[in-house]
Amino acid sequence: MCGIVGYIGHQEAYPIIINGLQRLEYRGYDSAGIALYDGTNIKLSKTKGKVSDLKNKIESEISTDGTLGIGHTRWATHGVPNDVNSHPHSSNSGDLVIIHNGIIENYDSLKKELIKRGYTFKSDTDTEVLINLIEDVQKSENLKLGKAVQIALNQVVGAYAIAVFDKKKPNEIVVAKLGSPLAIGIGDDEFFIASDASPFIEYTKNAIYLEDKEMAIIRRGKKIKVRKIENDTEVDPYIQELKLNLEQIEKGGYEHFMLKEIFEQPSAILDTFRGRLLSNEAIIKMVGVEDNMKKFLAADRIIIVACGTSWHAGLVAEYIFEDLARIPVEVEYASEFRYRNPVITEKDVVIAISQSGETADTLAAIKLAKSKGAFVFGVCNVVGSTIARETHAGAYTHAGPEIGVASTKAFTTQITVLTLIALRLARAKGTMSSSEFRHHLIELETIPGKVEEALKSDAYVETVSEIYKDSKNFLYLGRGFNFPVALEGALKLKEISYIHAEGYPAAEMKHGPIALIDEQMPVVVIATKKGHYEKVVSNIQEIKSRKGKIIGIVTKGDTSVKELADHVIEVPDTLECLSPLLTTIPLQLLSYHIAVMLNKNVDQPRNLAKSVTVE
């Protein structure tokens, strides 16, 4: 889940690459590096740390001339984060240079064979093995770079998005993809390479997204040649127009991307159901669902596969699908699903959820489900992503770019899409009356405004955050539709503040976690009026009697919880099935403010990356 950037054209490469790396830093930020080529000399600089550290080092270390270059921002897999293990990596001769996002699983056996042939290695990375394998193939068979890359990649096992250039070929970069994303921006006699389109959006709106097991030879002033790696057949690439704009990937006056994205949720949710939700006509229009309605209605069950925050959205969807459409649902960690020999049949519908559309474990789960004959439906945010292409059908969320590593608007827009699907299936199955269906559509239409209202609690949440910022542990409790929100709230706090937090069903507190409660333990309880309100109030009383500190998330106007809790944060009233879209808002704000007060890097928390494109 590293970020790669490349450029070849008529402009100076350095500013394009360094700015591109800064935009891709959400993908990894423990080290970074750049290689520039002026046609005579390769100028290489890399360092442990962030792109800003690299920028400072470059300005005192190398000349930045050159109209060809590649850059990399790293999330370490093989080898600890340090200067030596940072990318780019050079071959033993120094002629070939590579950047790589992914994992070469058989690197150890390849490395041993290359050592026997006289190759030496400076780093602990799998990537240095790959570039020397390419060089070995090139030299032993006297091949052009593109052919050498193709033959070498047919010998490796794993995942990769790579960009390679040869010192002897000053007008060429070779790229290839398997399992990791790779976009090629096409400008006016210039080409851009990146893990996503954000590094080159101001230069061109035209891009090619390579498919798995494809490679491209990019030459100055010539048409891109795309070929299949396995059999060398030529491919006619599809050039698509990008919808992304520069303003979407900038902070817009907010201190952090995460805060910006929290406050973008009213518009993101609205954009997600715009054109799909027609409450006046009592219609939900989703082409991917309508075209495959028979498969959904004939399904014995729905299996949802996802990771992290997307898994929590899937848990919310389980409640919604079963409650409204009466379809059995199982929610699986994609990382476990692929390895436990699951029972899947042709009568199963698998819904795969991923913000990036590139999550490696979710992609593997999709391939497994397809091999068993299941119908696979994707829910993702990134147009043209691998999951969007690998699934039989799907629906995009319209959250816009999410740069902060901790997902916020991705979560609420995923729930929005899944709710639309559940409602449409419920109506088709007849498990909801026409009046109930219309009522749900009208209420869903009010959610963006109610999220806006929930965001007005920001100043009060900041005050509460100041009180609890030094706590070592948090407990989050919820019931029914809001149990997954408790899990998500705990995850947000862990991700960006590094405070240990756990989410539990409120009733499970008595089966263990209650032993932890004392006057030092803040307990966040989601206690909205709908659902099992009286039961949750009873749980709050149990906490209170043990001197626990209670932060209640309550429906506006609540009085019962207010009498018991140390602090209450109000959200507007809504239908129980829609309440997660509101109750998650104060939990996002709480985690954000605590992390800021603890001087944590909110947008780039340690050890994490936005898009997990490796196992």
C-alpha positions in Angstrom: 0.0 0.0 0.0 2.8 2.3 -0.9 2.3 5.2 -3.3 4.2 5.4 -6.6 4.6 8.4 -9.0 6.4 8.7 -12.3 6.7 11.3 -15.1 8.2 11.4 -18.6 7.7 14.4 -20.9 8.9 17.9 -21.6 8.5 19.5 -18.1 10.9 19.3 -15.1 9.9 16.0 -13.4 10.9 16.9 -9.8 8.0 19.3 -8.9 5.4 17.0 -10.4 6.8 13.9 -8.5 7.3 15.6 -5.2 3.8 17.1 -5.2 2.4 13.8 -6.3 4.1 12.0 -3.4 2.6 14.5 -1.0 -0.9 13.7 -2.4 -0.2 9.9 -2.1 1.2 10.0 1.4 -2.0 8.7 2.8 -0.9 5.3 1.2 2.3 5.1 3.3 4.6 7.5 5.0 7.4 5.8 6.9 10.0 6.6 4.1 10.2 8.1 0.7 12.5 8.5 -2.3 12.9 9.8 -5.7 15.1 9.1 -8.8 15.6 11.8 -11.5 17.2 11.2 -14.9 18.6 14.0 -17.1 19.6 11.7 -19.9 23.1 11.3 -18.6 23.0 10.9 -14.8 20.6 9.2 -12.4 20.1 11.3 -9.3 18.8 9.3 -6.4 17.7 10.5 -3.0 15.7 8.6 -0.3 15.1 8.8 3.4 13.3 7.4 6.4 10.4 9.7 7.3 7.8 11.7 5.4 7.8 13.3 2.0 8.7 16.6 3.7 11.9 15.0 5.1 12.7 13.8 1.6 12.1 17.3 0.1 14.5 18.9 2.7 17.1 16.2 1.9 16.9 16.6 -1.9 17.3 20.3 -1.8 20.7 19.9 -0.1 21.8 16.7 -1.8 21.1 16.5 -5.5 20.4 18.5 -8.6 16.7 18.3 -9.6 17.2 18.6 -13.3 15.6 16.0 -15.5 12.4 15.4 -17.5 12.1 11.7 -16.4 11.7 10.6 -12.9 10.0 8.2 -10.5 9.1 8.6 -6.8 7.8 6.4 -3.9 6.3 6.9 -0.5 6.4 3.7 1.6 4.4 1.6 4.0 7.0 -1.0 5.0 6.4 -4.7 4.4 9.9 -6.3 3.8 12.6 -4.5 5.7 12.3 -1.9 8.5 11.7 1.7 7.5 15.2 3.2 6.9 17.1 5.0 4.2 18.5 1.8 2.6 15.1 0.0 2.4 13.4 3.1 0.9 12.6 3.1 -2.8 13.6 3.6 -5.5 16.0 0.6 -5.8 18.7 0.2 -8.3 20.1 -3.0 -10.0 23.6 -4.1 -9.3 24.9 -2.4 -12.4 23.1 0.8 -11.5 21.5 0.9 -14.9 18.0 -0.1 -13.9 15.9 1.7 -11.3 12.5 0.6 -9.9 9.6 1.7 -7.6 7.2 -0.9 -6.4 3.9 -1.2 -4.5 3.1 -4.7 -3.4 4.7 -7.9 -2.2 6.8 -10.4 -4.1 6.0 -13.6 -2.1 8.7 -15.8 -3.6 11.5 -13.2 -3.2 13.5 -15.3 -0.9 14.0 -18.2 -3.3 14.7 -15.7 -6.1 17.2 -13.9 -4.0 19.1 -17.1 -3.2 19.3 -18.0 -6.9 20.5 -14.5 -7.8 23.2 -14.6 -5.0 24.5 -17.8 -6.6 24.8 -15.9 -9.8 26.9 -13.2 -8.1 24.3 -10.5 -7.3 24.7 -8.6 -4.0 22.0 -6.8 -2.0 22.1 -3.7 0.1 18.5 -3.7 1.4 16.2 -6.2 3.0 13.4 -5.6 0.5 11.7 -7.8 -2.0 11.8 -5.0 -4.5 15.6 -5.0 -4.8 15.3 -8.7 -5.7 12.8 -7.9 -8.4 15.0 -5.2 -10.1 18.0 -7.5 -10.1 15.9 -10.4 -11.5 14.9 -8.0 -14.3 18.5 -7.1 -14.9 19.6 -10.8 -14.9 16.9 -11.7 -17.5 17.9 -8.6 -19.6 21.6 -9.4 -19.6 21.4 -13.2 -20.0 19.2 -13.0 -23.1 20.3 -9.5 -24.4 16.7 -8.2 -24.3 15.0 -4.8 -24.4 13.8 -3.6 -21.0 10.1 -4.3 -21.8 10.7 -7.9 -22.7 12.9 -8.4 -19.7 10.3 -7.1 -17.4 7.6 -9.3 -18.9 9.8 -12.5 -18.6 10.8 -11.6 -15.0 7.3 -10.9 -13.9 6.2 -14.4 -15.1 8.6 -15.8 -12.6 7.4 -13.9 -9.5 4.5 -14.7 -7.2 2.7 -11.9 -5.4 1.3 -8.4 -6.1 2.9 -5.4 -7.8 2.5 -2.1 -9.4 5.9 -1.1 -10.7 7.6 1.5 -12.8 11.1 0.8 -14.2 13.5 2.7 -16.3 16.9 1.9 -17.9 19.8 4.4 -17.9 20.5 3.3 -21.5 16.9 4.2 -22.5 16.4 7.9 -21.6 13.0 8.1 -23.3 11.2 5.1 -21.8 9.5 3.9 -18.7 8.0 0.4 -18.3 5.1 -0.1 -15.9 3.1 -3.2 -14.9 0.3 -4.2 -12.6 -1.0 -7.2 -10.7 -3.2 -6.7 -7.6 -2.0 -3.2 -6.9 -3.5 -0.1 -8.6 -1.8 1.8 -11.4 -3.0 4.8 -13.4 -1.4 6.3 -16.4 -2.2 10.0 -17.1 -2.0 11.0 -20.8 -1.1 14.6 -21.5 0.2 16.5 -24.5 3.4 14.6 -25.4 3.8 13.7 -21.7 2.8 10.8 -19.4 2.1 10.5 -15.7 2.2 7.4 -13.6 0.7 7.0 -10.2 -1.2 4.8 -7.8 -4.2 6.9 -8.3 -5.1 10.0 -10.4 -4.6 12.6 -7.7 -0.9 13.4 -8.5 -1.7 14.4 -12.1 -5.2 15.8 -12.0 -4.2 19.3 -12.8 -2.3 18.2 -15.9 -4.7 15.9 -17.6 -8.2 14.5 -17.4 -7.4 11.4 -19.5 -6.2 8.2 -17.9 -5.7 4.5 -18.5 -6.1 2.2 -15.6 -4.1 -1.0 -16.2 -5.8 -4.3 -15.6 -4.2 -7.1 -13.7 -1.4 -8.9 -15.5 -0.9 -6.0 -17.9 2.2 -3.9 -18.7 2.7 -0.8 -20.6 5.8 0.6 -22.4 5.6 4.4 -22.2 7.9 6.4 -24.7 8.2 10.1 -25.3 6.1 11.3 -28.2 4.7 7.8 -29.0 1.5 5.9 -28.4 1.4 3.8 -25.2 1.8 0.1 -25.9 -0.2 -2.1 -23.5 0.5 -5.9 -23.5 -0.6 -8.9 -21.5 2.3 -10.1 -19.3 1.4 -13.8 -19.6 1.2 -14.2 -23.3 2.5 -10.9 -24.8 -0.7 -10.2 -26.7 -1.3 -6.5 -27.4 -4.2 -4.7 -25.7 -6.2 -1.8 -26.9 -6.3 0.4 -23.7 -9.5 2.2 -22.6 -8.9 5.9 -22.0 -11.3 7.3 -19.5 -12.1 10.9 -18.5 -11.4 11.7 -14.9 -14.2 13.3 -12.8 -11.8 14.2 -9.9 -10.9 17.9 -9.5 -8.1 19.6 -7.6 -10.3 21.3 -5.0 -11.6 17.9 -3.9 -8.2 16.8 -2.7 -7.2 20.0 -0.9 -8.1 20.8 2.7 -10.4 23.7 2.0 -9.5 25.7 5.1 -9.8 22.9 7.6 -6.8 22.0 9.8 -6.9 18.3 8.8 -8.4 16.3 6.0 -10.2 14.2 8.6 -12.1 17.2 10.0 -12.9 18.3 6.4 -14.2 14.9 5.6 -16.3 14.7 8.8 -18.0 18.0 7.8 -18.4 16.9 4.2 -20.8 14.1 5.2 -24.1 16.0 4.7 -23.1 16.6 1.0 -21.5 13.2 0.6 -24.6 11.4 1.7 -26.8 13.6 -0.4 -24.6 13.0 -3.5 -24.8 9.2 -2.8 -28.6 9.0 -3.0 -29.0 11.9 -5.5 -30.7 10.5 -8.6 -31.3 7.1 -6.9 -33.8 8.2 -4.2 -37.0 9.7 -5.6 -39.2 10.0 -2.6 -42.0 11.9 -4.4 -42.5 9.0 -6.8 -41.6 6.3 -4.1 -38.9 5.0 -6.3 -35.3 3.8 -5.8 -33.3 3.6 -9.0 -30.1 1.6 -8.9 -29.1 0.0 -12.2 -26.8 -2.6 -10.7 -29.7 -3.8 -8.5 -32.5 -3.6 -11.1 -30.5 -5.5 -13.7 -29.8 -8.3 -11.2 -33.0 -8.3 -9.2 -33.7 -11.9 -9.9 -30.3 -12.9 -8.4 -31.0 -10.9 -5.3 -34.5 -12.2 -4.8 -33.5 -15.8 -5.4 -30.6 -15.6 -3.0 -30.5 -18.0 -0.1 -28.5 -15.5 1.8 -26.3 -12.4 1.4 -22.6 -12.7 2.4 -20.9 -9.3 3.1 -17.1 -9.3 2.9 -15.0 -6.3 4.0 -12.2 -5.1 6.2 -12.0 -2.4 8.9 -14.5 0.4 8.8 -16.1 -1.2 5.7 -16.7 -4.3 7.8 -18.5 -2.2 10.4 -20.7 -0.7 7.6 -21.4 -4.3 6.6 -22.5 -5.1 10.2 -25.0 -2.2 10.1 -26.2 -3.5 6.7 -26.8 -7.0 8.3 -29.3 -5.4 10.7 -30.9 -3.4 7.9 -31.2 -6.2 5.3 -32.6 -8.7 7.8 -35.0 -6.2 9.4 -36.4 -4.7 6.2 -35.9 -7.3 3.5 -35.9 -10.5 5.6 -32.9 -11.9 3.8 -30.4 -13.8 5.9 -27.0 -12.0 6.1 -23.5 -13.1 7.1 -20.8 -10.5 7.6 -17.2 -11.8 7.1 -13.8 -10.3 7.5 -12.4 -10.6 4.0 -9.0 -11.6 5.4 -10.5 -14.6 7.2 -13.1 -15.5 4.5 -10.5 -16.3 1.9 -8.6 -18.8 4.1 -11.3 -20.8 5.9 -12.7 -22.8 3.0 -16.2 -21.1 3.2 -19.3 -22.7 2.0 -20.5 -20.7 -1.0 -23.0 -21.7 -3.6 -24.5 -20.3 -6.8 -27.5 -19.2 -4.7 -25.4 -16.8 -2.6 -25.1 -13.1 -3.3 -21.7 -11.7 -2.1 -21.5 -7.9 -1.4 -17.9 -6.7 -1.3 -17.4 -3.3 0.4 -14.2 -1.2 0.1 -13.6 2.5 0.1 -10.6 2.4 -2.3 -11.8 -0.6 -4.4 -8.3 -2.0 -4.1 -8.3 -3.8 -0.7 -6.2 -6.9 -1.3 -8.1 -9.3 1.0 -11.5 -8.1 -0.3 -10.3 -8.7 -3.9 -9.2 -12.2 -3.0 -12.5 -12.9 -1.4 -14.3 -11.7 -4.6 -12.2 -14.0 -6.7 -13.0 -16.9 -4.4 -16.7 -16.2 -4.4 -16.8 -15.9 -8.2 -14.9 -19.2 -8.5 -17.8 -20.9 -6.5 -20.4 -19.4 -8.8 -21.8 -16.7 -6.5 -23.1 -13.4 -7.8 -20.7 -10.6 -6.5 -21.9 -7.0 -6.1 -19.4 -4.3 -5.3 -19.8 -1.2 -3.1 -16.8 1.2 -3.5 -15.9 4.8 -3.8 -13.3 5.0 -6.5 -14.4 4.9 -10.1 -12.4 2.5 -12.2 -10.9 0.7 -9.2 -10.1 -3.0 -9.3 -13.1 -4.1 -7.3 -15.4 -2.1 -9.5 -14.0 -4.0 -12.5 -13.8 -7.5 -10.8 -17.4 -7.6 -9.5 -20.4 -8.7 -11.6 -22.2 -5.4 -10.8 -22.2 -2.8 -8.1 -22.9 0.7 -6.9 -20.5 3.6 -6.2 -20.7 5.7 -3.1 -20.2 9.3 -4.0 -18.1 10.4 -1.0 -15.5 12.1 -3.1 -11.8 11.6 -2.4 -11.1 10.5 1.2 -7.5 11.4 2.1 -7.6 11.0 5.9 -6.5 7.5 6.8 -9.3 7.1 9.3 -12.5 6.7 7.3 -15.4 8.9 8.1 -17.5 9.8 5.1 -16.7 6.5 3.5 -18.6 4.8 6.4 -21.7 6.9 6.2 -21.9 6.8 2.4 -21.5 3.0 2.4 -24.4 2.7 4.9 -26.4 5.0 2.6 -25.9 2.8 -0.4 -26.6 -0.4 1.5 -29.7 1.1 3.0 -31.0 2.0 -0.5 -30.3 -1.6 -1.7 -32.1 -3.1 1.4 -35.1 -0.8 0.9 -35.4 -1.7 -2.8 -35.2 -5.4 -2.1 -37.8 -5.1 0.7 -40.2 -3.4 -1.6 -39.6 -6.0 -4.3 -40.1 -8.9 -1.9 -43.2 -7.3 -0.4 -41.8 -7.2 3.2 -42.6 -3.5 3.4 -45.9 -1.9 2.6 -46.0 1.0 0.1 -46.7 3.4 2.9 -43.8 2.1 5.0 -41.5 2.2 2.0 -42.4 5.8 1.2 -42.0 6.8 4.9 -38.4 5.4 4.9 -37.6 7.2 1.7 -38.8 10.5 3.0 -36.9 10.0 6.3 -33.7 9.0 4.4 -34.0 12.2 2.4 -33.8 14.2 5.6 -30.6 12.6 6.8 -28.1 15.1 5.3 -29.9 17.9 7.1 -29.9 15.9 10.3 -26.2 15.2 10.0 -25.6 18.9 9.6 -27.5 19.4 12.8 -25.5 16.7 14.6 -22.3 18.4 13.5 -23.3 21.5 15.6 -22.3 19.5 18.7 -18.6 19.9 17.6 -17.8 22.6 20.2 -19.3 20.7 23.0 -17.6 17.4 21.9 -14.3 19.3 22.0 -15.1 20.3 25.6 -15.8 16.7 26.5 -12.6 15.6 24.7 -10.5 17.9 26.9 -11.8 16.1 30.0 -11.1 12.6 28.8 -8.0 13.0 26.6 -5.6 11.5 29.1 -7.7 8.4 29.7 -5.8 5.1 29.0 -8.9 3.1 28.0 -12.4 3.6 26.7 -15.4 1.4 26.5 -18.1 1.9 23.7 -21.5 0.3 24.1 -24.5 0.1 21.7 -27.4 -2.2 20.9 -29.1 -3.4 17.7 -28.3 -1.1 14.8 -25.9 0.9 16.9 -23.7 -1.9 18.1 -21.6 -1.7 15.0 -21.4 2.1 15.6 -19.9 1.4 19.0 -17.3 -0.8 17.2 -16.6 1.9 14.7 -16.3 4.6 17.4 -13.7 2.5 19.3 -11.8 1.9 16.1 -11.6 5.6 15.3 -10.2 6.4 18.8 -7.6 3.6 18.5 -6.6 4.6 15.0 -5.7 8.2 15.6 -5.2 8.8 19.3 -3.6 5.4 20.1 -5.8 5.0 23.2 -7.0 1.5 23.8 -10.7 1.2 23.2 -13.2 -1.6 22.8 -16.7 -1.8 21.4 -19.3 -4.2 22.9 -23.0 -4.9 22.7 -24.4 -3.1 25.7 -25.9 -6.3 27.2 -22.6 -8.1 26.9 -21.1 -5.7 29.4 -22.2 -8.0 32.2 -20.4 -10.9 30.6 -16.9 -9.6 31.3 -16.2 -5.9 30.5 -18.0 -4.7 33.6 -15.0 -5.9 35.6 -13.0 -3.0 34.0 -15.4 -0.3 35.1 -14.2 2.2 37.8 -14.0 5.9 38.1 -11.1 6.0 35.6 -13.0 4.3 32.8 -15.0 6.5 30.3 -17.9 4.6 28.8 -19.5 5.9 25.7 -23.0 4.6 25.4 -25.2 5.0 22.4 -28.7 5.4 23.9 -31.1 6.8 21.3 -34.8 6.6 21.9 -35.6 4.0 19.3 -34.9 0.3 19.8 -33.9 -1.1 23.2 -33.8 2.2 25.0 -35.0 0.9 28.4 -32.4 -1.9 28.3 -29.6 0.6 27.5 -30.7 2.9 30.3 -30.5 -0.1 32.6 -27.0 -0.8 31.4 -26.1 2.9 32.1 -27.4 2.5 35.7 -25.1 -0.5 36.1 -22.2 1.6 35.0 -23.2 4.5 37.2 -23.4 2.2 40.3 -19.7 1.3 39.7 -18.6 4.9 39.3 -17.9 4.7 35.6 -17.8 8.0 33.7 -20.6 8.0 31.2 -20.8 9.9 27.8 -24.2 9.3 26.4 -25.2 9.7 22.7 -28.9 10.5 23.0 -31.9 11.6 21.0 -32.5 15.3 21.1 -34.7 16.1 24.1 -33.8 13.0 26.1 -34.1 13.5 29.9 -33.7 10.0 31.4 -30.1 9.4 30.3 -29.2 13.1 31.1 -30.0 12.4 34.7 -27.5 9.5 34.8 -24.7 10.4 32.4 -21.8 12.7 33.1 -22.2 14.2 29.6 -24.8 13.8 26.9 -24.4 14.6 23.2 -27.6 15.0 21.3 -28.4 13.8 17.8 -31.7 14.4 15.9 -34.5 11.8 16.0 -34.8 9.4 13.1 -35.9 5.9 12.3 -33.9 3.2 14.1 -32.4 1.7 11.0 -31.1 5.2 10.0 -29.8 6.2 13.4 -26.2 4.9 12.7 -25.8 7.7 10.2 -26.3 10.2 13.0 -24.8 8.5 16.1 -21.5 8.0 14.4 -21.0 11.8 14.0 -20.2 12.7 17.6 -17.9 9.6 17.9 -15.9 10.8 14.9 -15.6 14.2 16.4 -14.6 12.8 19.8 -11.8 10.8 18.4 -10.6 13.7 16.2 -10.5 16.2 19.1 -8.8 13.8 21.5 -6.1 13.0 18.9 -5.5 16.7 18.2 -5.2 17.5 21.9 -2.6 14.7 22.2 -0.6 16.1 19.3 -1.1 13.0 17.1 -0.8 13.1 13.4 -4.6 12.8 12.7 -4.4 12.3 8.9 -1.5 9.9 9.0 -1.6 7.8 12.1 1.4 5.6 12.8 1.7 2.1 11.1 -1.5 2.7 9.1 -2.2 3.4 5.4 -5.4 4.3 3.7 -5.5 1.6 1.1 -4.4 -1.9 2.2 -3.3 -3.3 -1.1 -1.1 -6.1 0.4 -1.9 -9.0 2.7 
